[in-house]
Structure formats: C-alpha cells, structure tokens
C-alpha cells in the first residue's frame, strides 16, 4: 500500500514538473522575442551605441 502511494506521488510530481517546465519554455521564448524586438525597435536618439534598456 505504501509503495503504491509512493509511485502515485512520484507520478504526480513528474507530471507537475513537466507542466511547469513546458510553461517555462514558452515564457523563455516570449522573453527572447521581446528582447530581440527591442534591438530592432530601438530609437536612434543619442549616440550610435544607444541601448533600449537602462542597465
């Protein structure tokens, strides 16, 4: 009985981790696209090495 509960717990944890990792991949892709768009859409104000971010 304890072994069955342990196996079910492991399956539940692996399912949750797989869902979270899949979601994080989509978030990472969205951030990458926004980052690349920032380089394309940056303004030409200031010097030629002006950056669209402030750090």
C-alpha positions as CSV (number, residue, x, y, z in Angstrom):
1,X,0.0,0.0,0.0
2,X,2.8,2.4,0.9
3,X,4.7,1.5,-2.3
4,X,1.6,2.3,-4.4
5,X,1.2,5.7,-2.7
6,X,4.9,6.4,-3.3
7,X,4.6,5.6,-7.0
8,X,1.5,7.8,-7.3
9,X,3.3,10.6,-5.6
10,X,6.3,10.3,-8.0
11,X,3.9,10.3,-11.0
12,X,2.2,13.4,-9.7
13,X,5.5,15.2,-9.1
14,X,6.8,14.3,-12.6
15,X,3.5,15.5,-14.2
16,X,3.7,18.8,-12.3
17,X,7.4,19.3,-13.2
18,X,6.7,18.5,-16.8
19,X,3.9,21.0,-17.0
20,X,6.0,23.7,-15.2
21,X,9.0,23.1,-17.5
22,X,6.8,23.3,-20.6
23,X,5.3,26.6,-19.4
24,X,8.8,28.0,-18.6
25,X,9.9,27.2,-22.2
26,X,7.1,29.3,-23.6
27,X,7.9,32.1,-21.2
28,X,11.6,32.0,-22.2
29,X,10.7,32.1,-25.9
30,X,8.4,35.1,-25.3
31,X,11.1,37.0,-23.4
32,X,13.6,36.2,-26.1
33,X,11.3,37.6,-28.8
34,X,10.7,40.8,-26.8
35,X,14.4,41.1,-26.3
36,X,15.1,40.8,-30.0
37,X,12.3,43.2,-30.9
38,X,13.9,45.7,-28.5
39,X,17.1,45.7,-30.5
40,X,15.2,46.1,-33.8
41,X,12.8,48.9,-32.5
42,X,15.3,50.9,-30.5
43,X,15.4,54.6,-31.2
44,X,18.3,56.4,-32.9
45,X,18.4,59.1,-30.3
46,X,21.7,59.8,-28.7
47,X,24.9,58.1,-29.7
48,X,25.1,55.3,-32.2
49,X,25.5,52.9,-29.4
50,X,22.3,53.8,-27.6
51,X,20.6,51.0,-25.9
52,X,16.9,50.4,-25.4
53,X,17.4,49.3,-21.9
54,X,18.8,51.3,-18.9
55,X,21.3,48.9,-17.2
